[in-house]
Amino acid sequence: MNNDTRNAHLPTDEPELHSDAQSWQELPVGRLHPFSLRGRGQRTKALFALVLVCFFWGTTWVASRQGVKYMPALQLAGIRQVLAGLCFVGFFVAKGVSWPKGRQWGPILVLSFLNFMLSNALSTWGVRYIPAGLGSVIGAIYPIWLVIIALALRTSKLSAKTALGMALGFTGICIIFYEHLHEFLDPDFRFGIAISFLSTWSWAFGTLYTKKQAAQFNPYFSLGLQFLISGVVLLTGMWLSGKSVPVSEIPWRSWAAIGYLVTFGSIIAFAAFLYALQHLPTAQVSLYAYINPVVAVLLGALLIDEPLSLFIGVGTLVTLYGVYLVNRSFSKEK
């Protein structure tokens, strides 16, 4: 998922999910993972699961970039979300899990809007106009917005390490943009950059909202419902606007991208992420957030001929190190 699950300030392409009522092991979705065999080598399996997360969530940027070349980006995001949502919701319905009731629907609807109708949809739309690697690096800076929001609300103080991390993060982005200065003359490029940054703001607000909501309902069933609700809204909006492509006219390249995003970016990577969180320290699992953009940048260059230069490489590393410092200091403060 352009991103996939956050817990304890994990900066990823997923919504933050947590539960005070149930442990990871008690959640029925945990049985979906392909590493459920017990016995020796459990840590090895967990490390392998983490490798899958690092790789597959990095590749989703490239898959999205390819898919939106041949169909409207919001329609692609909507179809992906509906299919992924049906998989998760269908699993829980088959397990006989109760549906949310009353006030439990409130956070689900809010997070559907912030995390998927806005953040996921906008990041998918953004890579129609900018390279997948650049989109992934922009997506990784959301912890900086968390700090800025906290400072604006006066719920946090600016430490030296946080300030250094923020400075490095923005410096890295400037280094990367040096390679793209001439492209700012293109209004489509500017639009792609703008909505990509907007998607990170939406994700930051979604993360803060999640942290204020006690998990009154199974968070993984909630994730499926968020996918499904957002996907239906996006597809309905595209249909009403008259800009959607008839299903029969969607080219196979876009269907291949959607299939990859649902299967590997949503289901397999998410199951592997759960398994890694069960059996590895959270700090170790959080490493995937810094590897995803590197995977996206390298695969973008290897598979779809996106530019890769010294400026892009150095800028990516400087940005991710800055985000790492911000994330570490912000997490310790909280």
C-alpha positions in Angstrom: 0.0 0.0 0.0 1.8 3.2 -0.9 2.3 2.9 1.8 1.3 0.4 4.8 1.1 0.2 8.6 2.4 2.4 11.4 2.8 1.5 15.0 4.8 3.4 17.6 5.7 6.1 15.1 6.7 3.7 12.3 6.9 5.9 9.2 5.4 3.8 6.5 2.8 3.8 3.7 0.1 2.2 5.9 -2.3 3.5 8.5 -1.2 3.2 12.1 -3.0 0.2 13.7 -2.9 -0.7 17.4 -5.2 -2.4 19.9 -5.3 -2.3 23.7 -7.9 -5.1 23.8 -6.2 -7.7 21.7 -2.6 -8.8 21.2 -1.1 -9.3 17.7 -1.3 -13.1 18.2 -5.0 -12.9 19.2 -6.0 -11.1 16.0 -7.4 -13.6 13.5 -5.7 -11.9 10.6 -2.4 -13.0 12.1 -3.2 -16.5 10.8 -3.0 -15.1 7.2 0.8 -14.9 7.2 2.9 -17.4 5.3 5.2 -17.9 8.3 2.8 -19.5 10.7 4.7 -22.8 11.1 6.0 -22.9 14.7 9.3 -24.3 15.8 13.0 -23.5 15.3 14.1 -20.7 13.1 11.3 -18.3 14.1 13.6 -15.3 14.1 14.9 -16.2 10.7 11.4 -16.4 9.4 10.7 -13.0 11.0 13.7 -11.4 9.4 12.7 -12.9 6.0 9.2 -11.4 6.6 10.8 -8.0 7.2 12.8 -8.4 4.0 9.6 -9.0 2.1 8.1 -5.8 3.6 11.1 -3.8 2.7 11.0 -5.0 -0.8 7.3 -5.2 -1.7 6.3 -1.9 -0.1 9.1 -0.2 -2.0 8.0 -1.7 -5.3 4.4 -0.4 -4.9 5.6 3.1 -6.0 7.0 1.7 -9.3 3.8 -0.5 -9.9 1.6 2.6 -9.3 3.7 4.7 -11.6 3.3 2.1 -14.4 -0.4 1.5 -13.8 -1.4 5.2 -13.9 0.2 5.6 -17.3 -2.8 3.9 -18.9 -5.8 4.8 -16.8 -7.0 7.6 -14.4 -4.9 7.4 -11.2 -7.9 7.8 -8.9 -9.8 5.0 -10.6 -6.7 2.8 -10.2 -6.5 3.7 -6.5 -10.2 3.0 -6.1 -10.1 -0.4 -7.8 -7.1 -1.4 -5.7 -8.7 -0.3 -2.5 -12.0 -2.1 -3.2 -10.3 -5.4 -4.1 -7.9 -5.2 -1.0 -10.8 -4.2 1.2 -13.0 -7.1 0.0 -10.1 -9.5 0.8 -9.8 -8.3 4.4 -13.5 -7.8 5.1 -14.3 -11.2 3.5 -11.7 -12.9 5.8 -13.3 -11.4 8.9 -16.8 -12.1 7.8 -15.9 -15.7 7.1 -14.4 -15.8 10.7 -17.7 -14.6 12.1 -16.1 -11.4 13.5 -18.8 -8.8 14.6 -19.3 -5.7 12.5 -18.5 -2.3 14.1 -21.4 -0.7 16.0 -22.5 2.9 16.8 -19.6 5.1 17.6 -17.0 2.6 16.3 -17.9 3.7 12.8 -16.7 7.3 13.5 -12.9 6.7 13.4 -13.3 4.2 10.5 -15.0 6.9 8.4 -12.5 9.6 9.4 -9.5 7.4 8.7 -11.1 6.3 5.4 -11.1 9.9 4.4 -7.6 10.9 5.7 -5.6 7.8 4.9 -7.1 6.5 1.7 -9.4 9.0 0.0 -6.7 11.6 0.4 -3.3 10.2 1.3 -3.2 7.0 -0.7 -5.2 8.4 -3.6 -3.2 11.5 -3.8 0.2 9.7 -3.7 -1.0 7.4 -6.5 -2.2 10.4 -8.5 1.1 12.2 -7.8 3.3 9.5 -9.5 1.4 10.1 -12.7 3.4 13.3 -13.0 6.6 12.7 -11.0 9.1 9.7 -10.8 8.2 6.9 -8.5 11.5 7.3 -6.6 10.8 11.0 -5.9 7.3 10.2 -4.8 8.6 7.6 -2.3 11.1 10.0 -0.8 8.4 12.6 -0.4 6.2 10.0 1.2 8.9 9.2 3.7 9.0 12.7 5.3 5.7 12.6 7.0 7.3 12.4 10.5 8.6 15.9 9.9 5.0 17.1 9.5 4.1 15.4 12.8 6.7 17.5 14.6 5.6 20.7 12.8 2.0 20.0 13.8 3.0 19.2 17.4 5.0 22.5 17.6 2.1 24.5 16.1 -0.2 23.0 18.8 2.4 23.5 21.4 2.3 19.9 22.5 6.0 19.4 21.8 9.3 21.3 22.1 11.9 21.5 19.4 15.0 19.5 20.5 18.4 19.9 18.9 18.3 16.5 17.4 14.8 17.1 16.0 15.9 20.5 14.5 19.0 18.8 12.9 16.8 16.0 11.5 14.3 18.5 10.0 17.1 20.6 8.5 18.7 17.5 7.0 15.4 16.2 5.7 14.6 19.4 3.8 18.2 19.7 2.6 18.0 16.2 1.1 14.8 17.2 -0.7 16.5 20.3 -2.1 19.5 18.2 -3.3 17.1 15.8 -5.1 15.1 18.7 -6.6 18.3 20.2 -8.0 18.1 17.5 -10.7 14.5 18.5 -11.4 14.7 22.3 -11.4 14.0 22.6 -15.1 10.9 20.4 -14.7 9.3 23.0 -12.4 8.4 24.9 -15.6 6.0 22.0 -16.3 2.7 22.6 -14.5 2.0 18.9 -14.4 5.2 18.3 -12.5 4.4 21.1 -10.1 0.9 19.6 -9.6 2.4 16.1 -8.9 4.8 17.5 -6.3 2.0 19.5 -4.6 -0.4 16.6 -4.2 2.4 14.3 -3.1 3.2 16.7 -0.3 -0.5 17.1 0.5 -0.8 13.3 0.8 2.0 13.3 3.5 0.1 16.0 5.4 -3.1 14.0 5.3 -1.2 10.9 6.5 0.3 12.9 9.4 -3.2 14.1 10.5 -4.5 10.5 10.1 -1.7 9.2 12.3 -2.4 11.8 15.0 -6.1 11.1 14.9 -5.5 7.4 15.2 -3.3 7.9 18.3 -6.2 9.8 20.0 -8.7 7.0 19.4 -8.7 4.0 21.7 -8.9 0.8 19.6 -12.5 -0.1 20.4 -12.7 -2.3 17.3 -10.4 -4.9 15.7 -8.0 -2.6 13.8 -7.4 -5.0 10.9 -11.0 -5.4 10.2 -11.1 -1.6 10.4 -8.4 -1.4 7.8 -10.4 -3.5 5.4 -13.5 -1.4 5.9 -11.4 1.8 5.4 -10.1 0.4 2.1 -13.6 -0.6 1.0 -15.3 2.6 1.9 -12.7 4.8 0.3 -12.5 2.7 -2.8 -16.3 2.8 -3.3 -16.3 6.6 -2.9 -13.4 7.1 -5.3 -14.9 4.9 -8.0 -18.3 6.6 -7.6 -16.8 10.0 -7.8 -14.9 9.0 -11.0 -18.0 7.6 -12.5 -20.1 10.7 -11.8 -17.4 12.9 -13.2 -17.4 11.0 -16.4 -13.6 10.6 -16.3 -13.4 6.9 -15.5 -12.4 4.3 -18.1 -14.9 1.5 -18.8 -13.6 -1.7 -17.1 -13.5 -3.4 -20.5 -11.1 -0.8 -21.8 -8.6 -0.8 -19.0 -5.4 -2.2 -20.6 -3.7 -5.3 -19.2 -0.7 -3.3 -18.0 -2.9 -1.4 -15.5 -4.7 -4.7 -14.5 -1.2 -6.2 -13.9 -0.3 -3.2 -11.7 -3.5 -3.5 -9.8 -3.1 -7.2 -9.3 0.4 -6.7 -8.0 -0.6 -3.9 -5.7 -3.4 -5.9 -4.1 -1.6 -9.2 -3.9 2.0 -8.2 -3.0 1.6 -4.6 -1.7 -1.5 -5.2 0.4 -2.1 -8.8 1.3 1.4 -10.5 1.4 3.4 -7.5 2.6 0.8 -6.7 5.3 0.8 -10.3 6.6 4.6 -10.3 6.6 4.5 -7.0 8.5 2.3 -8.5 11.2 4.5 -11.5 11.6 7.7 -9.3 11.8 6.1 -7.2 14.5 5.1 -10.3 16.4 8.7 -11.6 16.6 11.1 -8.7 16.2 11.7 -5.5 18.1 9.6 -2.6 16.8 12.7 -0.5 16.3 14.1 -3.2 14.0 10.9 -3.5 12.1 10.9 0.3 11.5 13.9 0.0 9.3 11.7 -0.9 6.4 10.5 2.7 6.2 14.0 3.8 5.4 14.6 1.0 2.9 11.4 1.4 0.9 12.4 4.7 -0.8 15.9 3.2 -1.7 14.1 0.2 -3.3 11.8 2.6 -5.2 14.6 4.8 -6.5 16.7 1.9 -7.6 13.9 -0.1 -9.2 12.6 3.0 -10.9 16.0 3.4 -12.6 16.4 -0.2 -13.4 12.9 -1.1 -14.6 11.3 2.1 -16.0 14.4 4.2 -16.8 13.8 6.9 -14.2 16.8 9.2 -13.7 19.4 8.1 -11.1 22.3 10.4 -10.5 24.7 11.4 -7.7 22.4 14.2 -6.6 19.4 11.9 -6.4 21.4 9.2 -4.5 23.0 11.6 -2.0 19.7 13.6 -1.6 17.8 10.4 -0.8 20.3 9.3 1.8 20.4 12.7 3.4 16.6 13.0 3.5 16.1 9.5 5.0 18.8 10.1 7.7 17.1 13.4 8.6 13.7 11.6 8.9 15.4 9.0 11.0 16.7 11.6 13.5 13.3 13.3 13.7 11.5 10.0 14.1 13.8 8.8 16.9 13.7 12.0 18.9 9.9 12.4 18.5 9.3 8.9 19.6 11.5 9.2 22.6 9.8 12.4 23.6 6.4 10.8 23.4 
